[in-house]
Amino acid sequence: MRLFVAIELPVGLRETLRQVQESLRQASLPVRWVRPEGIHLTLKFLGEAAETRLGEIMETLEPAGRGVAPFRLEACGAVPFPDRGAPRLIWVEVRGDVDSLRRLAAAVDAATGRIGFPTERREFRAHLTLGRVRGPGRGGWRAMMERVSERLSGPFEVRDYVLFQSRLGPGGSAYVPLRRFRLGRDAADGSSEGIEP
């Protein structure tokens, strides 16, 4: 199973991001766009894991968010990454209570590290990937991104985090939520929610 841990976005924000993608498509950018329903805020990519480890992984993730209360974030501004040179990604920056977000990502990273998943060496950078750049584009598209970004404002509240499975299909990857874990609650009070059997 190909697994990752992420924050699921509200439907309204995903629709806003879809509209941003549509506006950017008009610039004929050489970009492979992420399907709007697949846009999420990644906390930790776990990679391939045996299905027999699923229970252990869920048990490990359960308490990771206990020390983090629900918090608010805001999606604001589509930008190329990296900032200079040829871009590899088009993403949306995330602002708001980023300190709480970093604490949650660090707790998930530490928890999964204790059961053998490699810990992150790079600094956590909050973002929502809209697309992956496939080649050089025409001049002026950065300016268009700035104009589109001026209209992008998407506040949202984070109350839980989700273990996802990435399933490859004919239309690309589909992200299937396996279990949802609530923030700021003791695991013994039913703070997780099974999604799939």
C-alpha positions as CSV (number, residue, x, y, z in Angstrom):
1,M,0.0,0.0,0.0
2,R,1.2,3.5,-0.9
3,L,0.4,5.7,2.1
4,F,0.6,9.3,3.3
5,V,-0.7,11.5,6.1
6,A,-2.4,14.7,5.1
7,I,-5.0,17.3,6.0
8,E,-8.1,17.1,3.9
9,L,-9.4,20.4,2.5
10,P,-13.0,21.5,2.7
11,V,-15.1,21.2,-0.5
12,G,-15.5,25.0,-0.9
13,L,-11.7,25.5,-0.9
14,R,-11.1,22.8,-3.4
15,E,-13.6,24.5,-5.7
16,T,-11.7,27.8,-5.3
17,L,-8.5,26.0,-6.2
18,R,-10.2,24.4,-9.2
19,Q,-11.1,27.9,-10.4
20,V,-7.5,29.1,-10.0
21,Q,-6.4,26.1,-12.0
22,E,-8.9,27.0,-14.8
23,S,-7.6,30.6,-14.9
24,L,-4.0,29.4,-15.1
25,R,-4.8,26.9,-17.9
26,Q,-5.6,29.9,-20.1
27,A,-1.9,30.8,-20.1
28,S,-1.1,27.5,-21.8
29,L,1.4,26.6,-19.2
30,P,3.2,23.3,-19.7
31,V,1.8,21.9,-16.4
32,R,0.2,18.6,-15.4
33,W,-2.6,19.8,-13.1
34,V,-3.6,17.9,-10.0
35,R,-7.2,16.9,-9.9
36,P,-9.0,19.3,-7.5
37,E,-10.5,16.5,-5.5
38,G,-6.9,15.2,-4.9
39,I,-5.4,18.5,-3.6
40,H,-4.5,18.1,0.1
41,L,-2.0,19.4,2.6
42,T,0.6,16.7,3.1
43,L,2.1,16.2,6.5
44,K,4.1,13.0,5.9
45,F,4.7,10.8,2.9
46,L,5.1,7.2,4.1
47,G,5.5,5.4,0.8
48,E,5.1,1.7,0.3
49,A,4.0,-0.3,3.3
50,A,2.7,-3.9,3.7
51,E,-1.0,-4.1,4.3
52,T,-0.2,-6.2,7.4
53,R,1.4,-3.0,9.0
54,L,-1.8,-0.9,8.6
55,G,-3.0,-1.5,12.2
56,E,0.5,-0.6,13.6
57,I,0.6,2.6,11.5
58,M,-2.9,3.6,12.6
59,E,-2.1,2.9,16.3
60,T,1.1,5.0,16.0
61,L,-0.7,7.9,14.3
62,E,-3.6,7.9,16.9
63,P,-1.8,10.0,19.6
64,A,0.3,12.2,17.4
65,G,-2.2,15.0,17.4
66,R,-3.1,14.9,21.1
67,G,-1.0,17.9,21.9
68,V,-2.2,20.1,19.1
69,A,-5.6,22.0,19.4
70,P,-7.7,22.7,16.3
71,F,-6.3,25.6,14.4
72,R,-6.9,27.9,11.4
73,L,-5.0,28.2,8.1
74,E,-5.5,30.2,4.9
75,A,-4.6,29.3,1.3
76,C,-3.4,32.5,-0.3
77,G,-1.5,33.0,-3.6
78,A,-0.4,30.6,-6.4
79,V,3.3,30.7,-6.8
80,P,6.0,28.8,-8.7
81,F,8.5,26.6,-6.8
82,P,11.4,27.2,-6.5
83,D,11.2,31.0,-6.4
84,R,14.0,31.4,-8.9
85,G,15.1,29.6,-12.0
86,A,13.0,27.0,-13.8
87,P,9.9,26.1,-11.7
88,R,9.1,22.5,-10.9
89,L,5.8,23.0,-9.2
90,I,2.8,25.4,-9.1
91,W,1.6,25.6,-5.6
92,V,-0.5,27.7,-3.2
93,E,1.1,29.1,-0.1
94,V,-0.5,28.4,3.3
95,R,-0.5,30.9,6.1
96,G,-2.3,31.3,9.4
97,D,-1.4,29.2,12.5
98,V,1.6,27.6,10.7
99,D,3.3,27.0,14.1
100,S,0.5,24.5,15.1
101,L,0.8,23.0,11.6
102,R,4.5,22.5,12.0
103,R,4.0,20.9,15.4
104,L,1.5,18.5,14.0
105,A,3.8,17.6,11.1
106,A,6.7,17.1,13.5
107,A,4.6,14.9,15.8
108,V,3.5,12.7,12.8
109,D,7.1,12.5,11.6
110,A,8.4,11.5,15.0
111,A,5.7,8.9,15.6
112,T,6.1,7.2,12.2
113,G,9.9,7.4,12.7
114,R,9.6,5.2,15.8
115,I,8.2,2.4,13.7
116,G,10.8,2.5,11.0
117,F,9.7,5.2,8.5
118,P,12.6,7.6,7.5
119,T,12.3,10.9,9.3
120,E,12.3,14.1,7.2
121,R,15.6,15.8,6.7
122,R,14.1,18.9,4.9
123,E,12.3,21.7,6.7
124,F,8.5,21.3,6.5
125,R,7.0,23.8,4.1
126,A,3.3,24.1,4.0
127,H,1.8,24.2,0.5
128,L,-1.0,22.9,-1.7
129,T,0.3,21.5,-5.0
130,L,-1.8,22.6,-8.0
131,G,0.4,21.1,-10.7
132,R,3.8,19.9,-11.8
133,V,5.7,21.8,-14.5
134,R,6.7,19.7,-17.5
135,G,8.8,22.2,-19.5
136,P,9.5,25.8,-20.2
137,G,6.5,28.1,-20.6
138,R,5.9,31.3,-22.5
139,G,7.0,34.6,-21.0
140,G,4.5,36.4,-18.8
141,W,2.9,33.5,-17.0
142,R,4.4,34.5,-13.6
143,A,2.6,37.9,-14.0
144,M,-0.6,36.0,-14.7
145,M,-0.2,33.9,-11.6
146,E,0.1,37.1,-9.6
147,R,-3.1,38.4,-11.0
148,V,-5.0,35.2,-10.3
149,S,-3.5,35.0,-6.8
150,E,-4.9,38.3,-5.9
151,R,-8.4,36.7,-5.9
152,L,-7.4,33.7,-3.9
153,S,-8.3,33.7,-0.2
154,G,-9.4,30.5,1.4
155,P,-9.5,30.3,5.2
156,F,-10.2,26.9,6.7
157,E,-10.1,25.2,10.1
158,V,-8.0,22.1,10.8
159,R,-9.7,19.7,13.2
160,D,-8.2,16.4,12.1
161,Y,-5.6,14.6,9.9
162,V,-6.1,11.6,7.7
163,L,-4.2,8.5,6.7
164,F,-4.6,8.1,2.9
165,Q,-3.9,5.4,0.5
166,S,-2.8,6.4,-3.0
167,R,-4.3,4.0,-5.6
168,L,-3.1,4.2,-9.2
169,G,-5.8,4.0,-11.9
170,P,-6.3,4.7,-15.6
171,G,-7.1,8.4,-14.8
172,G,-4.1,8.8,-12.4
173,S,-3.8,8.5,-8.7
174,A,-6.9,8.4,-6.5
175,Y,-6.5,9.2,-2.8
176,V,-8.6,7.0,-0.5
177,P,-9.0,8.1,3.1
178,L,-8.4,5.1,5.4
179,R,-8.7,6.7,8.9
180,R,-9.3,10.1,10.3
181,F,-7.7,11.3,13.6
182,R,-9.0,14.2,15.6
183,L,-6.8,16.9,17.1
184,G,-6.4,17.8,20.7
185,R,-8.3,14.8,22.2
186,D,-7.2,11.7,24.1
187,A,-7.1,8.6,21.9
188,A,-9.1,6.7,24.5
189,D,-12.3,8.9,23.9
190,G,-12.8,7.8,20.4
191,S,-10.6,10.4,18.7
192,S,-10.2,8.5,15.5
193,E,-12.7,7.5,12.9
194,G,-12.5,4.5,10.6
195,I,-13.4,5.3,7.0
196,E,-12.8,2.1,5.2
197,P,-13.2,-1.5,6.6
